[in-house]
């Protein structure tokens, strides 16, 4: 699988692609002397920060004279993150030319516990982040980490080194030592020892199923990668697309980045909406033969001007727990007492956007690229993860999304899409994960054991949300005489029985599941996509093995048989009229992400919200 981390507009906005050569990581079971720098190597840390380097870290406590553990010399760096998405940032002045460099090497120690997950990136001369590499600290030993500049995006210059929290949650203190930027003629990179991959078995004579030609896709793939992969589908989606104004080429990045409006880089803003970021993406997709999925704003708000603005100004709403280090008036919307700020004005950043706004955008795309039937944009996401609006976009949508709101927003916006381009196909409701398949945000807002008495679901006949949603879409189609929903789009983040998500590491090796019984096998990483099709597939995923009666599979949607569980009402009640198809525009079978989850159902909010994680795999299968 291939994955892209979406741009979040700030200097911490990393993107990830599959490296053509593996990140070289070597474990050292005992301390050793510092690696001797070659003639052109650039020392960063060797018992102290080297001349020209400064600590520009955010939300992290660093001790540059930690006495233990040390890898070489007399001291190491201890790092304690004090907030989610914190980062070690070592800045150098003047900026270093990459022509003189070949890569980076340092040593990493996870203390007694280990398991800290970090993202390594370099900043270029403009402070923009390179492609990043995922690194996991070992317990009780030093790990040598070495990466070439090519694996980090080949920046033209280096102004800083960043190691950022990759979990969005608390992590234990870890240690760094003997950090060096490798010179172009310095110490040669050791040849990495090939790892052992998962054991795969292919039964060519087994039962097979037809698949859609758009079965694989990515988020925000650049043209070169899409061309190289012959990528079927490229999605423009995620939190920062919910509130995008095509007229201004500006998006609000919501809780991912301090609720800020951030204008996209645009050489000719006076020509907008022509030449917007979305226009450029679609044009690139057409050149690479890739279909585009474009996210439309159903939330009802988009940026009001092409300028930086923030939803929770410190000057207007008071001191807050975190602020943007580059625009310190922009806060996180949480006061110093830990309470979310309420009563803010959505007009600080946004203006209303109704179905006519969406129709205008599609009319623009038709004028530039043609109608869907003539090779223009065909696929439109009906927003992104609406059951999290009251969290992710709480500056403009503080109330919990309900069953009724989803219906009342979907029908007029989907109608606007079909009016503007009758050949367009819609994907909804684009739910964030497991809990939202069966309940609304209004259900879990009460907290506690809300699933025992979910008010919104009970008010709608105790019907699971997706089943109810499909009923409403069928009724709307019968009333209007045309289909309004073409793809049922559910994001799928499977959970392992050991309480960790079933995922891959960057290099395709198992995540660190050593302490989790039953999670170390390669099959766990193949299970998620297969689990949608096959009722017999469990593979250690607790939402399958312990809650099979709740799990909707493609078989549940399409099999001509009775359903025994309430969740199977998704098929029984809606009966999948016409040509409804299934899409999964986000999943986590290709990126190492772990989060704590309950040992057994009921489902709670189980997906860690990361400003830098957007899993790009997309697969579709027609539901007959």
HURA-V832918 format. One record per backbone hydrogen bond with DSSP energy under -0.5 kcal/mol. CO is the residue of the C=O (numbers start at 0). NH is the residue of the N-H. E is the energy in kcal/mol with one decimal. If there is no record, write none. Layout:
CO/NH/E
CO/NH/E
This chain:
3/5/-0.6
9/12/-1.6
11/13/-1.1
14/131/-1.7
22/24/-0.7
23/145/-2.5
25/143/-3.9
27/141/-1.1
37/40/-1.2
40/42/-0.6
41/180/-3.0
43/49/-2.5
44/178/-1.3
47/45/-2.0
49/52/-1.9
51/92/-2.0
53/55/-0.9
53/90/-2.7
57/86/-2.3
58/81/-2.8
58/82/-0.8
59/61/-0.6
60/79/-2.2
61/63/-0.6
62/65/-0.9
62/77/-2.2
65/75/-1.8
70/31/-0.7
71/74/-0.5
75/65/-2.0
75/77/-0.5
76/175/-2.4
77/62/-2.0
78/173/-2.1
79/60/-3.0
82/85/-1.4
85/164/-2.9
86/57/-2.0
86/88/-0.6
87/162/-2.0
88/55/-2.9
88/90/-0.7
89/160/-2.2
90/53/-2.8
95/157/-2.7
96/99/-1.5
97/100/-1.6
99/183/-1.9
101/148/-2.0
102/181/-2.3
103/146/-2.2
104/179/-3.1
105/144/-3.2
106/176/-1.6
107/142/-2.7
108/174/-2.9
109/112/-0.5
109/113/-2.3
110/139/-3.1
115/117/-0.5
115/136/-2.6
116/165/-2.2
117/134/-2.7
118/163/-2.5
119/132/-2.1
120/161/-2.8
121/129/-2.2
122/158/-3.1
122/159/-1.0
123/126/-1.8
127/123/-2.2
129/14/-0.7
132/119/-3.1
134/117/-3.1
136/114/-3.0
137/109/-2.0
140/109/-0.6
141/27/-3.2
142/107/-2.7
142/144/-0.5
143/25/-2.6
144/105/-2.2
145/23/-1.4
146/103/-2.6
147/150/-0.9
147/151/-0.6
148/151/-1.0
148/153/-3.0
149/152/-1.1
155/97/-2.0
157/95/-2.7
158/91/-2.3
159/122/-2.4
160/89/-2.6
161/120/-2.3
162/87/-2.7
163/118/-2.1
173/78/-3.0
174/108/-2.3
175/76/-3.1
176/106/-2.4
178/43/-2.5
178/44/-2.0
179/104/-2.9
179/181/-0.6
180/41/-3.3
181/101/-3.2
181/102/-1.1
182/185/-1.4
189/191/-0.5
191/193/-0.5
194/196/-0.6
197/199/-0.6
200/202/-0.5
201/203/-0.9
202/205/-1.7
211/214/-1.3
215/232/-0.8
217/234/-3.6
221/225/-2.6
222/226/-2.6
223/227/-2.3
224/228/-2.6
225/229/-0.8
225/230/-2.4
231/290/-2.8
232/217/-1.7
233/292/-2.0
234/219/-2.2
234/236/-0.8
235/294/-1.3
237/240/-1.9
237/241/-0.6
238/241/-1.0
238/242/-0.5
240/243/-0.8
242/251/-2.2
243/245/-0.7
244/247/-1.0
244/248/-1.6
244/249/-1.3
248/263/-2.9
249/244/-2.8
250/261/-3.0
252/255/-1.1
252/256/-0.8
253/256/-1.4
253/258/-3.3
254/257/-0.6
256/259/-1.5
258/310/-1.5
259/252/-2.8
259/261/-0.5
260/308/-0.9
261/250/-1.6
265/268/-0.6
267/270/-2.2
268/271/-1.4
270/273/-1.5
272/275/-1.3
275/279/-2.5
276/280/-2.2
277/281/-2.6
278/282/-2.6
279/283/-2.4
280/284/-2.6
281/285/-2.3
282/286/-1.8
283/287/-1.7
284/289/-3.4
285/288/-0.9
290/233/-2.8
291/293/-0.5
291/378/-1.0
292/235/-3.3
293/380/-1.9
295/297/-1.1
295/382/-0.6
299/352/-1.8
301/350/-2.9
304/306/-1.9
308/260/-3.2
311/330/-2.1
312/316/-3.2
313/317/-1.9
318/335/-0.6
321/331/-1.5
326/323/-0.6
326/329/-2.5
328/313/-3.0
328/330/-0.7
329/323/-2.3
332/340/-2.9
333/320/-2.6
334/337/-2.2
338/334/-3.0
343/345/-0.6
344/347/-2.2
345/348/-1.6
345/349/-2.6
348/303/-2.1
350/301/-2.1
353/356/-1.3
353/357/-1.3
354/358/-2.6
355/359/-2.2
356/360/-1.9
357/361/-2.5
358/362/-2.3
359/363/-1.9
360/364/-2.3
361/365/-2.6
362/366/-2.1
363/367/-1.6
364/368/-3.2
365/369/-1.8
370/373/-1.3
370/375/-2.9
371/374/-1.6
377/424/-4.0
378/293/-2.1
379/426/-2.5
380/295/-2.6
380/382/-1.9
384/387/-1.8
385/388/-1.5
387/390/-2.0
387/391/-2.9
387/392/-0.5
388/392/-1.7
390/393/-1.0
391/254/-2.1
392/395/-1.8
392/396/-2.3
400/440/-0.7
400/441/-1.6
401/405/-1.9
402/406/-1.8
403/407/-3.0
404/408/-2.0
405/409/-2.3
406/410/-2.2
408/412/-1.7
409/413/-3.0
410/414/-2.2
411/415/-1.9
412/416/-1.9
413/417/-2.2
414/418/-2.4
415/419/-2.2
416/420/-2.2
420/423/-2.3
424/379/-2.4
425/485/-1.3
425/486/-2.0
426/381/-3.1
427/488/-2.3
428/385/-0.6
429/384/-2.1
430/490/-2.2
432/435/-0.7
432/436/-0.7
433/436/-1.5
433/437/-0.6
434/437/-1.3
434/438/-1.6
436/465/-2.6
439/442/-0.9
439/443/-1.4
440/444/-1.1
442/445/-0.8
443/446/-1.1
447/449/-1.4
448/451/-1.7
449/452/-1.6
452/454/-0.7
453/457/-2.5
454/458/-1.7
456/459/-1.4
456/461/-2.1
456/462/-0.7
457/460/-1.1
459/462/-1.0
463/467/-2.5
464/468/-3.1
465/469/-2.5
466/470/-1.8
467/471/-2.1
468/472/-2.2
469/473/-2.3
470/474/-2.4
471/475/-2.4
472/476/-2.1
473/477/-2.6
474/478/-2.1
475/479/-2.4
476/480/-2.0
476/481/-0.8
485/580/-2.2
486/427/-2.4
486/488/-0.8
487/489/-0.6
487/582/-2.7
488/429/-1.3
488/430/-1.2
490/492/-0.5
491/493/-0.5
491/587/-0.8
493/501/-0.9
494/541/-1.1
494/542/-0.7
495/498/-2.1
499/495/-2.9
500/502/-1.0
502/510/-0.6
504/507/-1.6
508/504/-1.7
510/512/-2.3
512/515/-2.5
514/516/-0.7
515/518/-2.0
520/523/-1.0
521/524/-1.6
522/525/-1.5
522/526/-1.4
523/527/-0.5
525/529/-1.0
526/530/-2.6
527/531/-0.7
528/531/-0.9
528/532/-0.6
529/532/-0.9
529/533/-2.4
531/553/-4.1
531/554/-0.6
532/534/-0.6
533/536/-1.4
535/537/-0.5
537/540/-1.9
539/496/-4.1
539/541/-0.6
540/543/-1.5
540/544/-3.2
541/545/-2.1
541/546/-0.5
546/549/-2.1
546/550/-1.0
548/566/-0.5
550/552/-0.6
552/556/-1.8
553/557/-1.9
554/558/-3.1
558/560/-1.9
565/568/-2.0
566/569/-2.2
567/570/-1.7
567/571/-2.4
568/572/-2.7
568/573/-0.9
570/574/-3.1
573/576/-0.6
576/579/-0.7
579/622/-1.4
580/487/-3.4
581/620/-1.3
582/489/-2.0
583/618/-0.6
585/491/-2.5
590/592/-0.9
603/605/-0.9
605/607/-0.6
607/609/-0.7
609/612/-1.2
611/613/-0.5
613/3/-0.6
618/583/-1.2
619/211/-1.3
620/581/-1.7
621/623/-0.7
